[in-house]
Amino acid sequence: MKRPTNQPIWLKAIEASVLAAAVYFSVAAAGPSGRLFDLDHKLMCTCGCAEILGECNHVGCPNSTQELAELRTDIATGMSDQQVFDAFTAKYGATVLAAPTTHGFDLVAWIAPFAVFGAALLGTMLLVRRWSVGKRLATESADASLLDPAERERMDKIRRETGDGGF
């Protein structure tokens, strides 16, 4: 027999999400193979394929086998993640890192996408505002045709003197 539950659906969804995240992180953190998987997905293969080191799928890739062996050796010797990244960067250059660092000029790579998005959003808002002001001015000028000639002349004089003729 089915027992009725009083939990709303959104609460059940949150519980399921938390459970899924817990299972994912516990599986990924299981021993050295989990650490190898984590680190080889934070490094790039240097053969020029632009693939993550752990995902390089070249048949007979000249570099990935050697780099993965180096990574296994570094993990086996007890190097920390940062020491592994430093060793790979010293040997292969900064392009071996899959994500830019958060120091110095590399910080621009993290900030630039958000800055460009913000500038585009601001530009779009200003453009929409300009269009709506133009529409309002067109509507006002259409309404001005219904005014008597003396009032229309007074409004035109005010627009000329204040420079409020639109953009």
C-alpha positions in Angstrom: 0.0 0.0 0.0 1.3 3.4 -1.0 1.8 5.9 1.8 0.9 9.5 0.9 3.6 12.1 1.2 3.2 15.7 2.2 6.4 17.0 0.7 6.1 19.4 -2.2 7.7 18.3 -5.5 10.4 21.0 -5.3 11.7 19.6 -2.0 11.9 16.1 -3.5 13.9 17.6 -6.4 16.3 19.3 -4.0 16.8 16.0 -2.1 17.5 14.1 -5.3 20.0 16.7 -6.4 21.9 16.6 -3.1 22.0 12.8 -3.2 23.2 12.8 -6.8 26.0 15.4 -6.0 27.1 13.3 -3.0 27.3 10.1 -5.1 29.2 11.9 -7.8 31.8 13.5 -5.5 32.3 10.2 -3.5 32.9 8.2 -6.7 35.3 10.9 -8.1 37.3 11.1 -4.9 37.9 7.3 -4.6 41.7 6.9 -4.3 44.6 7.7 -6.7 42.6 6.8 -9.8 40.1 9.5 -8.9 42.9 12.0 -8.5 44.5 10.9 -11.8 41.2 11.4 -13.5 40.8 14.8 -11.9 44.3 16.0 -12.8 44.4 14.7 -16.3 41.2 16.6 -17.0 42.9 19.8 -15.8 45.8 19.5 -18.2 46.0 19.7 -22.0 47.8 17.3 -24.4 50.8 19.0 -25.9 50.6 17.3 -29.3 48.6 20.2 -30.8 45.2 18.4 -30.8 43.6 20.9 -28.4 42.3 18.0 -26.3 42.3 17.4 -22.6 45.1 15.1 -21.7 42.8 12.4 -20.4 40.7 12.6 -23.5 43.3 12.8 -26.2 42.1 10.2 -28.8 44.8 10.3 -31.4 45.9 6.9 -32.5 49.5 6.7 -31.5 49.6 10.2 -30.0 53.3 10.9 -29.5 52.8 13.0 -26.3 49.8 11.8 -24.3 51.2 8.4 -23.2 54.4 10.0 -22.0 52.5 12.8 -20.2 50.1 10.4 -18.5 53.1 8.3 -17.3 54.7 11.5 -15.9 51.4 12.4 -14.2 51.1 8.9 -12.6 54.7 9.1 -11.4 54.1 12.6 -9.9 51.0 11.3 -8.1 52.8 8.2 -6.9 55.7 10.3 -5.4 53.2 12.2 -3.4 53.3 15.6 -5.1 50.4 18.0 -4.4 48.1 19.1 -7.2 49.8 22.5 -7.3 53.2 20.9 -7.5 52.1 18.7 -10.4 50.7 21.8 -12.2 53.9 23.7 -11.5 56.1 20.8 -12.8 54.0 20.5 -16.0 54.0 24.3 -16.6 57.8 24.4 -16.1 58.3 21.6 -18.6 55.6 22.3 -21.3 54.7 26.0 -20.7 51.5 27.6 -19.5 49.5 26.2 -22.4 49.5 22.8 -20.7 46.9 24.1 -18.2 43.3 23.5 -19.3 42.1 26.7 -17.5 44.0 29.9 -17.0 45.3 30.7 -13.5 43.6 33.4 -11.4 46.8 35.5 -11.0 48.1 38.4 -12.9 47.2 38.9 -16.6 45.4 35.5 -16.7 42.7 37.0 -14.6 41.5 38.9 -17.7 40.5 35.5 -19.2 38.0 35.1 -16.3 36.8 38.7 -16.2 36.5 39.5 -19.9 33.5 37.3 -20.8 31.4 38.8 -18.0 32.5 42.4 -18.9 31.6 41.8 -22.5 28.2 40.4 -21.5 27.6 43.4 -19.2 28.6 45.9 -21.9 26.4 44.2 -24.5 23.5 44.2 -22.0 24.0 47.9 -21.2 24.2 48.7 -24.9 21.0 46.8 -25.6 19.2 48.6 -22.8 20.3 52.0 -24.1 19.3 51.1 -27.7 15.8 50.0 -26.6 15.5 53.1 -24.5 16.4 55.2 -27.5 13.9 53.5 -29.7 11.1 54.0 -27.1 12.0 57.7 -26.7 11.8 58.1 -30.5 8.4 56.4 -30.6 7.2 58.7 -27.7 8.4 61.8 -29.6 6.7 60.6 -32.8 3.5 60.0 -30.8 3.8 63.5 -29.2 4.3 65.2 -32.5 1.2 63.3 -33.9 -0.8 64.5 -30.9 0.5 68.1 -31.5 -1.3 68.2 -34.8 -4.6 68.1 -32.8 -3.6 71.3 -30.9 -4.7 74.8 -32.0 -2.0 76.7 -34.1 -1.0 79.1 -31.2 -0.3 76.2 -28.8 1.6 74.2 -31.5 3.7 77.3 -32.3 4.5 77.7 -28.6 5.6 74.0 -28.3 7.8 74.4 -31.4 9.4 77.5 -30.0 10.2 75.6 -26.7 11.7 72.7 -28.7 13.9 75.0 -30.7 15.1 76.9 -27.7 15.8 73.8 -25.5 17.2 71.6 -28.3 14.8 68.9 -27.4 14.4 67.6 -30.9 15.3 64.0 -30.2 18.6 62.3 -31.0 
